[in-house]
Amino acid sequence: MGIDGKSRKLSDWLAARPKLLGALKDKNGNLPFLFKVLSVNQALSIQAHPNKSLARKLHARDKEHYRDDNHKPEMAIALTDFEAMCGFRPTKEIVAFVQSVPEFRSLLNKEALDSLKSNDEENMLKLIFQSWMSTKKSKIEELTSRLTSRLERNSEKNLNAAEQLALRLNKTYPGDIGVFAAFVLNFITLKPGDGIFLRANMPHSYLKGDIVECMACSDNVVRAGLTPKFRDVETLVNMLDYRSVSPQDLKMQPNKTESDCAILYTPDDRAVNEFEVLSVNVRSVRHFYHVKKNSLEHI
């Protein structure tokens, strides 16, 4: 609300001052990015965001679920200890889980199981993901029940990190298809100041902790699990980036600036020019005083 009592929008204010948006100025004053603080207390949906080309196709085809035609790359910088699932695990880890977790193995059809013997990583990951995502709800519920019953018979110290995570996910989303993401996606932990950049078509889920998040201005989300919301399995299977990555490779390496109290987080993707995040650490300055006779003396 302006001082004259009339309603004011940020877009109106920016439209009147286009220089403030620099090279990304918009005649309507629309910001090209969204910036927010997010506090996560339970796992958010497993999801991915389309690139610009796919976003245009999805918006043209289904405006109800894909409300704009823009991409949505995003950056997350931890304010507290933070946990997430992000990107496909190294294939050797997934293969090991197929062999050691019978319920996970039961999700996979013959084509997916046969792909484990090949050297075609992308095809293997796609077949595993497609078989998993295409499993009927009744079978998912049966297998998650068998999985959690088996794991709960063991003491927690005998469970690996992925098994512990599967139990956590099932407590919040019992019988959900996303419980098995623990064996497919990387589990990563961030310390305050650590950042990750989520490029287009990368599956991810935030699990716990506080972050600042910056992303291109879009609502386009394609979901896979850990959610009661709309799931577009066919689109998701066809869009994902089927490359395995290590947790360490996912973490951003911020750039130093001319100031010793500021660092710059820049997306590692030429298709992303809407945002960067500058982190400024303002050192606290304390003033101490002591009483000298009837006056205060600053020291």
Disulfide bonds with the S-S distance in Angstrom:
none
